[in-house]
């Protein structure tokens, strides 16, 4: 592969899966100089919509063998559980000798692409540490997204060059490391969403309706993220646990136990996580730590 194509210029990219991630990545690749971005998907409507998003360079494929034949890179953005079946189909349908084939799953490693590797493809996984609401906003987010790369050396090298040229940061990880890496990403993104939902349930128990509660909490969430960015996790922590304020935690647990007992277990679990962070830097008093541990474990 010549140097221009290794950096994405003049590249013909075939994407299997035309959902939010596939649409976002195709638009992002177009902005990085891709010559063509072709789509193949289960539904014609999603294929057409994704191809239309990238404008004149977009191509709609109804035959996956044609997409393979006409693409330099083949990208899988299908749901994780569908990857093995799709890989088998691709391996049976087209000649991938010397082509770069990668999926964008966070949890699966490139090992799932073994049937493609066995017939001459260079295989990898490329995972964006990002969430995607739609193709347009997703492509914008990809401008500053950090990626996780895993796979065989030749494929990883190509993706490194491409991301470096695009000025994206990245990690190189192994197949063994990938599940832990993805678990961390899921906790930060999906877990945070779950925590916000939990907070809204507490607000509801206090008689504050969801829309009002969410608009009140969002500035606090944004401020917390900014503090983490500026100070690091341990120093950014604020609140009663970081201060060792036992009386406040007693009032919290008593109120929840009395008014919303179904929420107490999760409050205590999150409190224990917070206490562990507090003990890294701000909270040193062993008696207060012991009492908080007791309150958060009852």
C-alpha positions in Angstrom: 0.0 0.0 0.0 1.5 3.4 -1.0 2.2 6.1 1.6 -0.8 8.3 0.5 -3.2 5.4 0.9 -1.7 4.4 4.2 -2.6 7.9 5.5 -6.2 7.6 4.1 -5.8 9.8 0.9 -7.2 8.1 -2.2 -8.5 5.3 0.0 -11.6 3.3 -0.9 -13.3 2.2 2.3 -16.0 -0.4 2.4 -18.2 -0.3 5.6 -20.4 -3.3 6.5 -23.0 -1.9 8.9 -24.8 1.4 8.3 -25.8 2.4 11.8 -24.7 5.4 13.9 -21.1 4.3 14.2 -20.7 3.2 10.6 -22.3 6.5 9.4 -20.1 8.6 11.7 -16.9 6.8 10.7 -17.6 7.0 7.0 -18.1 10.8 7.2 -15.0 11.1 9.3 -13.0 9.1 6.8 -14.3 11.3 4.0 -13.0 14.3 5.9 -9.7 12.6 6.2 -9.4 12.2 2.4 -11.0 8.9 1.5 -11.8 8.7 -2.2 -14.8 6.5 -1.8 -16.9 5.3 1.1 -19.2 2.3 0.3 -21.9 0.8 2.5 -23.4 -2.6 2.7 -26.1 -3.3 5.3 -29.1 -5.4 6.0 -31.6 -2.7 5.2 -31.5 -0.7 2.0 -32.8 2.5 3.7 -30.0 2.7 6.3 -27.4 1.9 3.5 -28.7 4.8 1.3 -28.9 7.2 4.3 -25.3 6.5 5.3 -24.0 6.8 1.8 -25.9 10.0 1.3 -24.3 11.5 4.4 -20.9 11.4 2.8 -22.0 13.1 -0.4 -20.5 12.4 -3.8 -18.0 9.9 -2.5 -20.7 7.7 -1.0 -21.6 4.3 -2.7 -24.5 2.0 -2.0 -23.8 -1.8 -2.3 -26.4 -4.5 -2.5 -23.7 -7.1 -3.1 -21.1 -7.6 -0.4 -18.7 -9.3 -2.8 -18.6 -6.1 -4.9 -17.9 -4.0 -1.8 -14.9 -6.3 -0.9 -13.6 -6.2 -4.4 -13.7 -2.5 -4.8 -12.4 -1.5 -1.3 -8.9 -1.1 0.1 -10.1 -1.2 3.6 -13.1 -3.2 4.9 -14.6 -2.0 8.1 -17.1 -3.9 10.2 -19.5 -1.7 12.3 -22.2 -4.4 13.0 -23.3 -5.3 16.5 -20.8 -7.4 18.4 -22.9 -10.6 18.4 -23.2 -10.4 14.6 -19.5 -10.1 13.9 -18.6 -13.9 13.7 -21.5 -14.6 11.2 -20.6 -11.5 9.1 -16.9 -12.4 9.1 -17.7 -15.9 7.8 -19.9 -14.5 5.1 -17.2 -12.1 4.0 -14.6 -14.8 4.0 -16.8 -16.8 1.7 -17.8 -14.0 -0.6 -14.7 -12.1 -1.6 -10.9 -12.0 -2.1 -9.3 -10.0 0.8 -5.7 -10.9 0.0 -3.6 -7.9 1.2 -6.5 -5.8 2.3 -6.9 -4.2 5.7 -9.9 -5.6 7.5 -10.9 -4.3 10.9 -13.9 -4.1 13.2 -14.8 -1.3 15.6 -16.1 -3.3 18.6 -14.8 -2.4 22.0 -15.2 -5.8 23.6 -14.2 -8.2 20.8 -10.6 -8.6 19.7 -9.2 -9.0 16.2 -9.1 -12.8 16.8 -12.8 -12.9 15.7 -11.4 -11.9 12.2 -9.4 -15.1 12.0 -11.2 -16.5 8.9 -10.3 -13.3 7.1 -6.7 -13.5 8.2 -6.4 -17.0 7.1 -7.2 -16.0 3.5 -4.6 -13.1 3.4 -6.2 -10.1 5.1 -4.4 -7.9 7.5 -6.7 -7.8 10.6 -7.2 -5.5 13.5 -9.8 -3.9 15.8 -10.1 -0.1 16.0 -12.3 1.1 18.8 -13.3 4.8 19.4 -13.6 5.8 23.0 -16.8 7.7 22.2 -20.6 7.4 22.1 -22.6 8.2 19.0 -26.0 9.7 18.8 -26.0 10.1 15.0 -23.7 10.2 12.0 -23.1 13.9 11.8 -22.4 14.7 15.5 -20.5 11.4 15.7 -18.1 12.4 13.0 -17.5 15.7 14.7 -16.7 13.9 18.0 -14.3 11.6 16.2 -12.1 14.7 15.5 -10.9 14.5 19.1 -11.6 10.9 20.0 -9.0 8.6 21.4 -8.9 5.1 19.8 -7.8 1.7 21.0 -6.0 -0.4 18.4 -5.3 -4.1 18.6 -4.3 -6.6 16.0 -1.5 -8.0 13.9 1.5 -5.8 13.4 1.0 -4.9 9.8 -2.6 -3.8 10.4 -1.8 -1.9 13.5 1.0 -0.1 11.7 -1.4 1.2 9.0 -3.9 2.4 11.5 -1.2 4.1 13.6 -0.1 6.1 10.6 -3.6 7.0 9.7 -4.5 8.2 13.2 -1.2 10.1 13.5 -1.9 11.9 10.2 -5.5 12.6 11.5 -4.0 13.9 14.8 -6.0 11.5 16.8 -4.5 10.0 20.0 -4.6 6.2 20.4 -3.6 3.2 22.6 -2.1 0.0 21.4 -3.4 -2.9 23.4 -3.4 -6.7 23.2 -6.3 -9.1 22.8 -6.0 -10.1 26.5 -6.1 -6.5 27.7 -9.1 -5.5 25.5 -11.9 -6.7 27.7 -10.6 -4.7 30.7 -10.1 -1.6 28.5 -13.6 -1.9 27.2 -15.0 -2.5 30.7 -13.4 0.8 31.8 -15.0 2.6 28.8 -18.4 1.1 29.6 -18.2 2.2 33.2 -17.3 5.8 32.3 -20.0 6.1 29.6 -22.8 3.7 30.4 -22.1 3.6 34.2 -22.2 7.3 34.4 -25.6 7.3 32.6 -26.8 4.8 35.2 -25.5 6.9 38.1 -27.4 10.0 36.7 -30.5 7.9 36.4 -30.1 6.8 40.0 -29.7 10.4 41.1 -32.9 11.3 39.3 -34.7 8.5 41.3 -33.4 10.1 44.5 -34.7 13.5 43.3 -38.0 11.9 42.5 -38.2 10.5 46.0 -37.7 14.1 47.2 -40.6 15.3 45.0 -38.6 16.9 42.2 -39.8 15.9 38.7 -37.2 14.5 36.2 -37.0 17.4 33.8 -36.3 19.9 36.5 -33.9 17.6 38.3 -31.9 16.9 35.2 -31.5 20.5 34.3 -30.3 21.2 37.8 -27.8 18.3 37.9 -26.2 18.9 34.5 -24.1 21.9 35.5 -22.9 19.9 38.5 -21.9 17.0 36.2 -20.1 19.3 33.8 -18.3 21.0 36.7 -17.2 17.7 38.1 -15.8 16.6 34.7 -13.9 19.8 34.4 -12.5 19.4 37.9 -11.3 15.9 37.1 -9.7 17.1 33.9 -7.9 19.9 35.8 -7.0 18.3 39.1 -7.1 14.5 38.6 -9.7 12.2 40.2 -8.5 12.1 43.8 -8.1 15.9 44.1 -11.3 16.7 42.2 -13.4 14.7 44.7 -15.7 16.9 46.9 -18.6 16.3 49.2 -19.3 14.7 52.6 -17.3 11.5 52.1 -14.1 13.4 51.0 -14.5 15.6 54.1 -15.2 12.6 56.4 -18.6 14.2 57.3 -20.2 11.3 59.1 -23.3 13.2 60.2 -24.3 14.0 56.6 -23.9 10.3 55.6 -26.1 9.3 58.5 -28.8 11.7 57.4 -28.5 10.4 53.8 -28.8 6.8 54.8 -31.7 7.3 57.3 -33.7 9.4 54.8 -33.2 6.9 52.0 -34.0 3.9 54.3 -37.2 5.7 55.4 -38.4 7.2 52.1 -36.9 5.2 49.3 -35.5 2.0 50.8 -35.1 0.3 47.3 -32.3 2.9 46.6 -30.3 2.3 49.7 -28.1 -0.6 48.5 -27.0 1.4 45.4 -26.3 4.5 47.5 -24.1 2.5 49.8 -22.3 0.8 46.9 -21.5 4.1 45.3 -20.5 5.5 48.6 -17.9 2.7 49.1 -16.4 3.5 45.7 -16.3 7.2 46.6 -14.7 6.3 50.0 -11.9 4.4 48.2 -11.2 7.4 46.1 -11.3 9.7 49.1 -8.7 7.6 50.9 -6.2 8.0 48.1 -5.6 11.6 49.0 -8.1 13.7 51.1 -9.4 11.5 53.8 -6.7 10.2 56.3 -8.5 9.9 59.7 -8.7 6.1 60.4 -11.7 6.5 62.8 -13.7 8.4 60.3 -12.8 6.0 57.5 -13.9 3.0 59.7 -17.2 4.7 60.7 -17.9 5.5 57.0 -17.2 2.0 56.0 -19.6 0.8 58.6 -22.4 3.1 57.5 -21.9 2.2 53.9 -22.0 -1.5 54.5 -25.0 -1.9 56.8 
